[in-house]
Amino acid sequence: MNKIQKQEVVEAITNRLNASANFYLADFTGISVKGMTDLRRKFRAQGAEFVVAKNTLFARAFEQVSITGLDEQLSGPTGLVFVGPDPVGAAKVIADFQKAEENKPTVKAGLVDGQTVGPEAVKRLADLPTKPELLSMLAGVLQAPMSGFVGALDGLLYQFVGSLEALREKQQSEAS
């Protein structure tokens, strides 16, 4: 790469870092090209993006956006996973891929909501429910009292109709 190309890569990474405050650093050693393509496809489905560049270019981009504390993680083959607003979905992709590919890629560190996180924290994030799952749980919690209320009203109406039916039968038997 010449100097202009390196500047373009740093600028692209910097723009992505400004757009997404959440990312993971991962070591992708040992993943085949087919595996890498599959991993990128899974990340895209979650709204994440996997970028590979030289560590010095990542360091320059971190410096430009004032991210500190991750320089020691920039050694060896490093990829940057921009996870977007939902860090849980990308963590699940990594965890699922690690199960299938002998613990590859290896998470080195990450930045989630401005906090530096280690590989253990990313594993814990992978165990959390995703945003759509949390929303469906919330909908279920909100629906339970409403369905109970509707059931209670239904019971009252059933009793009222039963009482009216009993009254009608009583009046018919008295009239006869």
Protein Blocks (a to p, Z undefined) as FASTA:
>chain_A
ZZklmmmmmmmmmmmmmmpmcdcdddfehiafklmmmmmmmmmmnopacddddfklmmmm
mmmnopghjlmmmgcjdddddebjblmlmmmmmmmmmmmnooiacdfbdceehiacdfkl
mmmmmmpccfklmmmmmmmmmmmmmmmmmmmmmmmmmmmmmmmmmmmmmmmmmmZZ
